[in-house]
Amino acid sequence: MDKLHKGWFTEFSPDDLEKMSNPDAPEDSSSKLLKSDGQEMGGAWPGQAFSLQVKKVLFHEKSKYQDVLVFESTTYGNVLVLDGIVQATERDEFSYQEMLAHLPLFAHQNPKKVLIIGGGDGGILREVLKHDTVEKVTMCEIDEMVIDVAKKFLPGMSCGFSHEKLDLYCGDGFEFLKNHKNEFDVIITDSSDPVGPAESLFGQSYYELLRDALKEDGILSSQGESVWLHLPLIAHLVAFNRKIFPTVNYAQSIVSTYPSGSMGYLICAKSDTRDVTTPARVLSDEQVKNMNLRFYNSEVHKAAFVLPQFVRNALEKKKE
Protein backbone atom coordinates (compact mmCIF):
# COMPACT_ATOMS: atom_id res chain seq x y z
CA MET A 1 0.00 0.00 0.00
CA ASP A 2 1.27 3.47 -0.90
CA LYS A 3 2.08 5.44 2.26
CA LEU A 4 1.82 8.68 0.25
CA HIS A 5 -1.71 8.94 -1.12
CA LYS A 6 -3.74 11.92 -2.32
CA GLY A 7 -1.71 14.48 -0.40
CA TRP A 8 -1.45 12.51 2.84
CA PHE A 9 1.30 10.42 4.43
CA THR A 10 0.09 7.51 6.55
CA GLU A 11 2.29 5.66 9.01
CA PHE A 12 1.18 2.03 9.29
CA SER A 13 2.53 -0.55 11.69
CA PRO A 14 5.19 -2.41 9.65
CA ASP A 15 3.54 -5.77 10.31
CA ASP A 16 0.13 -4.45 9.21
CA LEU A 17 1.67 -2.95 6.08
CA GLU A 18 3.27 -6.28 5.25
CA LYS A 19 -0.09 -8.04 5.64
CA MET A 20 -1.82 -5.48 3.39
CA SER A 21 0.87 -5.96 0.76
CA ASN A 22 0.57 -9.76 0.97
CA PRO A 23 -2.94 -10.60 2.22
CA ASP A 24 -2.57 -14.32 1.47
CA ALA A 25 0.41 -14.77 3.80
CA PRO A 26 -0.17 -16.75 7.04
CA GLU A 27 -1.04 -14.64 10.08
CA ASP A 28 2.11 -15.58 11.99
CA SER A 29 4.54 -15.20 9.08
CA SER A 30 5.37 -11.50 9.41
CA SER A 31 9.05 -10.55 9.27
CA LYS A 32 8.18 -7.11 10.65
CA LEU A 33 7.42 -8.04 14.26
CA LEU A 34 9.37 -6.41 17.09
CA LYS A 35 12.09 -8.69 18.43
CA SER A 36 14.63 -8.80 21.24
CA ASP A 37 17.16 -11.63 21.57
CA GLY A 38 15.18 -13.58 18.99
CA GLN A 39 11.93 -13.35 20.96
CA GLU A 40 8.94 -11.99 19.07
CA MET A 41 7.28 -9.10 20.90
CA GLY A 42 4.27 -8.52 18.66
CA GLY A 43 3.57 -5.81 16.14
CA ALA A 44 4.77 -2.23 16.42
CA TRP A 45 1.32 -0.62 16.68
CA PRO A 46 -1.10 -3.11 15.08
CA GLY A 47 -4.58 -2.01 14.15
CA GLN A 48 -3.90 1.71 14.12
CA ALA A 49 -2.31 4.30 11.84
CA PHE A 50 -1.26 7.95 11.91
CA SER A 51 -1.53 10.47 9.08
CA LEU A 52 -0.11 13.89 8.26
CA GLN A 53 -1.14 16.10 5.36
CA VAL A 54 1.69 16.60 2.89
CA LYS A 55 2.41 20.03 1.45
CA LYS A 56 5.45 18.99 -0.58
CA VAL A 57 7.76 15.97 -0.88
CA LEU A 58 11.30 17.31 -0.41
CA PHE A 59 13.36 14.12 -0.69
CA HIS A 60 12.71 10.43 -1.28
CA GLU A 61 15.45 7.89 -1.97
CA LYS A 62 16.68 4.53 -0.76
CA SER A 63 19.99 4.44 1.07
CA LYS A 64 22.07 1.29 1.52
CA TYR A 65 20.04 0.57 4.63
CA GLN A 66 16.54 2.03 4.39
CA ASP A 67 13.94 4.14 2.62
CA VAL A 68 14.52 7.82 3.43
CA LEU A 69 11.69 10.33 3.00
CA VAL A 70 11.45 13.99 3.95
CA PHE A 71 8.30 16.00 3.33
CA GLU A 72 6.95 19.37 4.31
CA SER A 73 3.71 18.91 6.21
CA THR A 74 0.91 21.44 6.54
CA THR A 75 1.00 21.47 10.36
CA TYR A 76 4.22 19.90 11.69
CA GLY A 77 6.92 21.46 9.52
CA ASN A 78 9.42 19.20 7.80
CA VAL A 79 9.10 15.50 8.65
CA LEU A 80 11.79 12.80 8.51
CA VAL A 81 10.51 9.29 7.76
CA LEU A 82 12.66 6.13 7.69
CA ASP A 83 11.19 2.93 6.26
CA GLY A 84 7.72 4.41 6.54
CA ILE A 85 8.05 5.42 10.21
CA VAL A 86 8.10 9.02 11.42
CA GLN A 87 11.41 9.77 13.14
CA ALA A 88 11.08 13.50 13.76
CA THR A 89 9.00 16.54 12.92
CA GLU A 90 10.14 20.13 13.30
CA ARG A 91 7.13 20.92 15.48
CA ASP A 92 7.63 18.40 18.30
CA GLU A 93 11.11 16.84 17.93
CA PHE A 94 12.45 18.72 20.96
CA SER A 95 10.17 16.79 23.32
CA TYR A 96 11.97 13.55 22.46
CA GLN A 97 15.50 14.87 21.93
CA GLU A 98 15.60 16.78 25.21
CA MET A 99 14.37 13.90 27.35
CA LEU A 100 16.56 11.19 25.83
CA ALA A 101 19.63 13.41 26.14
CA HIS A 102 19.11 15.36 29.36
CA LEU A 103 17.80 12.59 31.61
CA PRO A 104 21.21 10.84 31.66
CA LEU A 105 23.29 14.00 31.29
CA PHE A 106 21.71 15.80 34.24
CA ALA A 107 21.72 12.60 36.31
CA HIS A 108 25.52 12.71 35.97
CA GLN A 109 27.49 15.15 38.12
CA ASN A 110 30.15 15.96 35.52
CA PRO A 111 29.72 14.35 32.06
CA LYS A 112 32.77 15.01 29.90
CA LYS A 113 32.83 12.27 27.25
CA VAL A 114 29.56 11.32 25.57
CA LEU A 115 28.79 8.67 22.95
CA ILE A 116 25.71 8.80 20.73
CA ILE A 117 24.67 5.64 18.87
CA GLY A 118 22.36 6.54 15.99
CA GLY A 119 20.78 9.98 16.07
CA GLY A 120 21.62 10.83 12.47
CA ASP A 121 19.12 13.70 12.41
CA GLY A 122 21.38 15.58 14.82
CA GLY A 123 18.80 16.38 17.49
CA ILE A 124 20.49 14.46 20.32
CA LEU A 125 23.85 15.95 19.35
CA ARG A 126 22.39 19.45 19.54
CA GLU A 127 21.17 18.81 23.09
CA VAL A 128 24.41 17.17 24.30
CA LEU A 129 26.41 20.19 23.13
CA LYS A 130 24.36 22.45 25.42
CA HIS A 131 26.28 21.04 28.41
CA ASP A 132 29.39 23.08 29.20
CA THR A 133 30.92 20.13 31.04
CA VAL A 134 31.04 18.05 27.84
CA GLU A 135 34.50 18.07 26.28
CA LYS A 136 34.03 15.50 23.52
CA VAL A 137 31.07 13.93 21.73
CA THR A 138 31.52 10.77 19.69
CA MET A 139 28.68 9.88 17.35
CA CYS A 140 28.23 6.62 15.48
CA GLU A 141 25.53 6.65 12.78
CA ILE A 142 25.28 3.82 10.26
CA ASP A 143 23.42 5.71 7.50
CA GLU A 144 25.26 8.70 6.06
CA MET A 145 22.24 9.64 3.94
CA VAL A 146 20.24 10.44 7.09
CA ILE A 147 22.93 12.91 8.16
CA ASP A 148 23.00 14.50 4.70
CA VAL A 149 19.23 15.02 4.47
CA ALA A 150 19.09 16.35 8.03
CA LYS A 151 21.71 18.97 7.18
CA LYS A 152 19.67 20.06 4.17
CA PHE A 153 16.08 19.81 5.40
CA LEU A 154 16.27 19.86 9.23
CA PRO A 155 18.73 22.69 9.98
CA GLY A 156 17.33 23.29 13.46
CA MET A 157 18.23 19.75 14.45
CA SER A 158 21.47 19.26 12.52
CA CYS A 159 23.20 22.45 13.66
CA GLY A 160 25.83 20.58 15.70
CA PHE A 161 27.52 18.56 12.96
CA SER A 162 30.20 21.19 12.39
CA HIS A 163 31.04 21.55 16.09
CA GLU A 164 34.69 21.14 17.07
CA LYS A 165 33.83 18.80 19.96
CA LEU A 166 32.30 16.20 17.61
CA ASP A 167 33.99 13.03 16.35
CA LEU A 168 31.65 11.50 13.76
CA TYR A 169 31.86 7.86 12.65
CA CYS A 170 29.63 6.41 9.96
CA GLY A 171 29.31 2.74 10.81
CA ASP A 172 27.65 0.07 12.93
CA GLY A 173 27.29 1.10 16.58
CA PHE A 174 27.32 -2.51 17.77
CA GLU A 175 30.70 -3.09 16.14
CA PHE A 176 32.01 0.28 17.32
CA LEU A 177 31.36 -0.58 20.96
CA LYS A 178 33.45 -3.75 20.79
CA ASN A 179 36.60 -1.63 20.58
CA HIS A 180 35.82 0.87 23.35
CA LYS A 181 36.05 0.01 27.05
CA ASN A 182 35.63 2.16 30.17
CA GLU A 183 35.65 5.30 28.04
CA PHE A 184 32.39 7.28 28.25
CA ASP A 185 30.56 9.10 31.02
CA VAL A 186 27.23 8.96 29.18
CA ILE A 187 26.04 6.83 26.25
CA ILE A 188 22.80 7.64 24.43
CA THR A 189 21.19 5.18 22.00
CA ASP A 190 18.80 6.92 19.62
CA SER A 191 17.58 3.95 17.62
CA SER A 192 14.59 3.01 15.53
CA ASP A 193 12.24 0.20 16.59
CA PRO A 194 13.60 -3.37 16.92
CA VAL A 195 12.57 -4.51 13.45
CA GLY A 196 15.25 -5.89 11.14
CA PRO A 197 18.79 -4.49 11.66
CA ALA A 198 17.83 -2.41 14.73
CA GLU A 199 16.90 -5.61 16.61
CA SER A 200 20.54 -5.96 17.70
CA LEU A 201 20.26 -2.68 19.65
CA PHE A 202 17.55 -4.18 21.87
CA GLY A 203 19.38 -7.35 22.90
CA GLN A 204 21.26 -8.30 26.04
CA SER A 205 24.64 -8.53 24.31
CA TYR A 206 24.31 -4.91 23.14
CA TYR A 207 23.67 -3.66 26.67
CA GLU A 208 26.64 -5.66 27.93
CA LEU A 209 28.78 -3.79 25.40
CA LEU A 210 27.27 -0.50 26.61
CA ARG A 211 28.15 -1.39 30.20
CA ASP A 212 31.73 -2.17 29.25
CA ALA A 213 32.10 1.09 27.30
CA LEU A 214 30.91 3.19 30.26
CA LYS A 215 33.18 4.47 32.98
CA GLU A 216 32.50 3.19 36.49
CA ASP A 217 30.17 6.11 37.26
CA GLY A 218 28.67 6.11 33.77
CA ILE A 219 25.00 6.37 32.77
CA LEU A 220 23.19 5.30 29.62
CA SER A 221 19.85 6.12 28.07
CA SER A 222 18.04 4.30 25.28
CA GLN A 223 14.88 4.85 23.32
CA GLY A 224 12.36 2.82 25.32
CA GLU A 225 9.22 2.45 23.17
CA SER A 226 5.65 3.11 24.41
CA VAL A 227 3.95 1.69 27.50
CA TRP A 228 0.64 1.60 25.60
CA LEU A 229 1.98 -0.52 22.77
CA HIS A 230 5.14 -2.33 23.83
CA LEU A 231 4.85 -3.22 27.52
CA PRO A 232 6.06 -6.85 27.12
CA LEU A 233 9.15 -5.60 25.28
CA ILE A 234 9.77 -2.90 27.89
CA ALA A 235 9.43 -5.41 30.73
CA HIS A 236 11.86 -7.71 28.92
CA LEU A 237 14.41 -4.90 28.48
CA VAL A 238 14.16 -3.84 32.12
CA ALA A 239 14.41 -7.44 33.37
CA PHE A 240 17.60 -8.40 31.55
CA ASN A 241 19.22 -5.03 32.28
CA ARG A 242 18.72 -5.65 35.99
CA LYS A 243 21.18 -8.52 35.52
CA ILE A 244 23.69 -6.18 33.86
CA PHE A 245 23.37 -2.90 35.79
CA PRO A 246 22.81 -2.28 39.52
CA THR A 247 20.63 0.73 38.70
CA VAL A 248 17.83 0.41 36.13
CA ASN A 249 14.94 2.86 35.77
CA TYR A 250 12.26 3.60 33.22
CA ALA A 251 10.83 7.03 32.40
CA GLN A 252 8.20 8.28 29.98
CA SER A 253 6.93 11.50 28.45
CA ILE A 254 4.75 12.74 25.61
CA VAL A 255 5.74 13.05 21.94
CA SER A 256 2.72 13.94 19.85
CA THR A 257 3.69 12.32 16.54
CA TYR A 258 4.98 9.02 17.93
CA PRO A 259 2.55 6.08 18.06
CA SER A 260 0.12 6.50 21.00
CA GLY A 261 1.65 9.92 21.75
CA SER A 262 4.02 8.57 24.40
CA MET A 263 7.68 7.61 24.46
CA GLY A 264 9.75 5.80 27.05
CA TYR A 265 13.39 6.05 28.08
CA LEU A 266 15.47 3.30 29.65
CA ILE A 267 18.06 4.78 32.02
CA CYS A 268 20.79 2.58 33.54
CA ALA A 269 23.84 3.33 35.69
CA LYS A 270 26.94 1.27 36.53
CA SER A 271 26.98 2.58 40.11
CA ASP A 272 24.51 1.28 42.69
CA THR A 273 24.65 4.63 44.49
CA ARG A 274 23.53 6.68 41.49
CA ASP A 275 19.94 7.92 41.72
CA VAL A 276 19.11 8.71 38.10
CA THR A 277 15.55 9.74 38.98
CA THR A 278 16.80 12.96 40.59
CA PRO A 279 18.98 15.49 38.73
CA ALA A 280 22.53 15.71 40.06
CA ARG A 281 22.59 19.26 38.68
CA VAL A 282 19.41 21.26 39.25
CA LEU A 283 18.54 24.00 36.76
CA SER A 284 17.27 27.44 37.63
CA ASP A 285 14.64 29.08 35.43
CA GLU A 286 17.36 31.30 34.01
CA GLN A 287 19.51 28.30 33.09
CA VAL A 288 16.55 26.61 31.38
CA LYS A 289 16.08 29.76 29.32
CA ASN A 290 19.78 30.10 28.48
CA MET A 291 19.95 26.47 27.31
CA ASN A 292 16.88 27.03 25.12
CA LEU A 293 15.07 24.10 26.72
CA ARG A 294 11.45 23.80 25.65
CA PHE A 295 10.48 20.53 27.34
CA TYR A 296 13.05 19.43 29.92
CA ASN A 297 13.48 21.00 33.34
CA SER A 298 14.46 19.57 36.72
CA GLU A 299 10.84 19.02 37.78
CA VAL A 300 10.01 17.21 34.53
CA HIS A 301 13.09 15.03 35.12
CA LYS A 302 11.74 13.76 38.43
CA ALA A 303 8.15 13.47 37.21
CA ALA A 304 9.13 11.33 34.20
CA PHE A 305 10.03 8.43 36.50
CA VAL A 306 6.63 8.42 38.22
CA LEU A 307 4.93 5.59 36.35
CA PRO A 308 1.25 4.60 36.07
CA GLN A 309 0.35 1.65 38.24
CA PHE A 310 -0.19 -0.77 35.34
CA VAL A 311 3.36 -0.06 34.15
CA ARG A 312 4.82 -0.49 37.64
CA ASN A 313 2.94 -3.77 38.00
CA ALA A 314 4.30 -5.08 34.69
CA LEU A 315 7.90 -4.15 35.50
CA GLU A 316 7.72 -5.56 39.03
CA LYS A 317 6.04 -8.77 37.85
CA LYS A 318 8.91 -9.36 35.44
CA LYS A 319 11.30 -8.80 38.34
CA GLU A 320 9.88 -11.74 40.30
N, C-alpha and C positions, 0 to 999 in steps of 0.2 A: 504493500500500500504506500502511496506517495505521501510523505510527511509534509510536503509543501503542496497545498491544494487550494485553488481559488482565493489566493491572497492570505491564507492562514498557514501557520506552522503548527503541527500537532505532535506532541511528545507522547508516544505510546510506550508501555512497558515492553522491553525487548522481547520477552517471551510471548507476549500477546501479538506483537508485530510479526514474529516468526510464524505463529499459528495462522494469522490472516494471510500471510504470503504462501503458506502451504497447508491449507485447511484439511487435507487428507492425511496429514502426519498423525501418528499416535499421540495421545494426550501427554504421555510422559517422555516424549522423545526430544524435548526442547534442549538446544545447546546454549540457550540464553538465560538459564537459571543462575541465580546467585550461588556462589560456592565458596567454601573455606576449608582448606585441607582436604579437598575432594568430597566434602559433604555438601549435598544440595540443600539450599536454604530457601527454596521457593522462588517465585517470580519477583521482579523488582517492584512493580506496583500494579499487579494484575487487576484487570477489570476497571481501570480508570485511565484517563488521559488528560493532558493539559495543552491548551492552545494559546497562541499569541498571534495577533494580526500583523502581517508583514507589510511594511512600507516599501522595502527594497532589499533584494538579495545583493550583498556586497562581495561575497566570496563563497565559492563552493568547489572544493577539490578533494581528492583522496590523497592522503599522505602514505608513507610506507606502512603506517600502523592503523589508520582510521579515517573515517569520513569527517571532513572539517567544513563546517558551514558557519558563516557569519551573516546575519541579516539585521537591517534596521527595522525595529518594531514601531508600532504607532504609539505605544505607551511605556515601554521599558527601555528605550534607547537601543543601542547595538547589543546583539545577543550572540554569544558563542555557543555553538552546538557541536558536540563530538559524538559520532555514531548515533545521531538522532536524539541525544540527551542534552538538555540545557545544562551548560557548565557555569555560565555567568551572564548577567545582564547589567547594563550600566546603572540601572535604577536601584537595584538591591544588593549588588555584589559585596558591598562593604559589610553587610550583616554577617556574612559567612567568613570573609577574609579576616576581619578583626577578631572574631571569636577563636578561630582555629589558630591564629598567630599569637594573640595576646594572652589567652588562658595559660599556655606554658611559659611564655616570656615573663609575664608579671608574677607567676608563681615562683620564678627563679630570682634569687637575690641579685645576681650579677652575671647575666648571660653575655658572653663575649664571642663565642664561636657557635654559629647556627648552621644547620643543614636543612635544606628544603628538598624533599623528594616529590617530583611532579611540580604542579603549580606553574605550568608554562604560560598562563595568562598574565603572570606577574603580580597578581594581587597580594599574595602572601609575602612576596619579596618587598613590595611597597610598605607593608605594615612592619616587617622585621626591621627595616632600615629606619623606622621612627625611633628606635631605642638607641640612645646615646652610648649605652654600655657595649653595644655590639661592635666588634672590631672586624669581623670577617663573616661573610655569608657565602656558603657553598650551596649551589643549586644544581640538582641533577634531574633533567627533563629528557624523556626519551624521544619526544617528537618535536623536531626543530620547526616544523611548519606551524605548530601552535604558537611558538614564540614569535615567529614572523608575522602572523596575522594579528596577534595581540598588539604588536608594535604599530601596526598600520591602522587597525580599526578600534582598539581599546586603549587609547593613549593614557587615560586616567588610571588604568591598572598597570600598564607596562612601563611606567615612568622610571623604574629602578634598574632597568637592564644596563644602563651605561654607568652605574655607580662604581666608584673605585673600590668599594669593599666587596664587590661580588666576584666570585669565581664560578663560572658557568660551565657545566659539563653536559653535553648532549649524549645520553646513554641510559642504560638500564640501571635503575636505582638499586635493585636487588643485588646486581653484580658489583656496583660501586661500593656498597656497604661491606662486602667481603674483605676489602683491602683497607678498612679504616676502623681502628680500635681505640677506645678510650680517648676520643678526640673532640666531641661536641658537647656543649652545655645544653643545647636544645635541638631536637630534631622534629620537624613538622612534615607529615605525610599528607599531601594534598592530592588524593587519588580519585579516580572515577570508581564506579561501582564494581564489585568483584564478579565481573562477567568477562570471560576470555582472559587476555593477558594480565589484567589487573587483579585476577584471583590470587596471584602470588603475594600481593601486598596485603592480603587479609589472612595469611596463614601463620602458624606458630613459628616456623623457621624464619620468617621475615622479622617478627618481633624479637626473636633471639639475636638476630643481627643488629637490630636497633639498640637493644640493651648493650651489646658489646661495643657499639660505636659511641655510646654515651660515656661521659665522664662519671665519676662515682656519685656526684650530686646532680646528674643530668635529668632532664625531663623531656618527654615526648608527647606530641599530640597527633592524632590521626582522625581523618574524616570518619565519622561514626554512624552514618546512615540515619534512618528515622524510626523512632519508637512506635509509630503508628503502622509501619509497613514491614519492619525488619527486626522485630524483637527477638526471634530465635537466633538470628545471626549476631545481634548485639550481645545477647547472653553468652553465646559461644565465644566471642572475642574477649569479653570480660573474664570468663572462666579460665581460659588458657593463659591469659596474661597474668592472672593471679598466681600462676605457677612460675612465671618469669620475673615479675616485678613485685617488690614488697608493698608498693603503693599503686593502686589502680582505682581510678574514678571515672565516672561517666557524667557528661554535662549535655545540655541541649538548649537550643534557642530557635528563633523563628527566621526563616528565609522564604520569602513569599513565592518565589518561582521554583522552588524545589518540591518534589512530590510530597504531598500532604502539608506543605508549608512549614515543616520542621526539619531540623538538622541536628545530629548528635556529634559529640566530640569525645574521643577516648583519650584520657590523660593519664600517663603512667610516669612514675619516678623510680630511680634506682635506690634512693634512700628511704628507709622506713620512718624517718623523722620528718619528711617533707610533707606538709599539708598543702596540696595543690588547690584545694577548694577555697583557700584564702589568699589574696594577693600578698606577696612578700614585699612589694612596693606599692603603696597606696597613692592613687592619683588625686590631686586637688582639681577643682573645677577649672582652674586656670591651665593646669597641665593637660587636661582633656582637650581643652580648646586649642592649645598650642600644638598638640599632636594631631589635630584635625580628626579626632575620633567621633564617629557618628552613631556608633552602636555600643561599643565597649566602654565601661567605666568600672570602678572597683566594686560598686554595688551589684552591677550586672554579673560580674565575675562570680561573686558568692551565690547569687540567686540561680545561676545556670546549673549548679550542682544539686539544687533542691528538686527532686524527681517526683512525678506523680506516683501514687501508691502502686498502681499496676506494673509500673516499670521497676520499682524497688522490689516488688514481689518476685518478678521474673529473674532479676539479677541475683537475688538472695537464694531463690530456689535452685538456680544453677550452681550456687556456691556449696550447697549441701552434698 
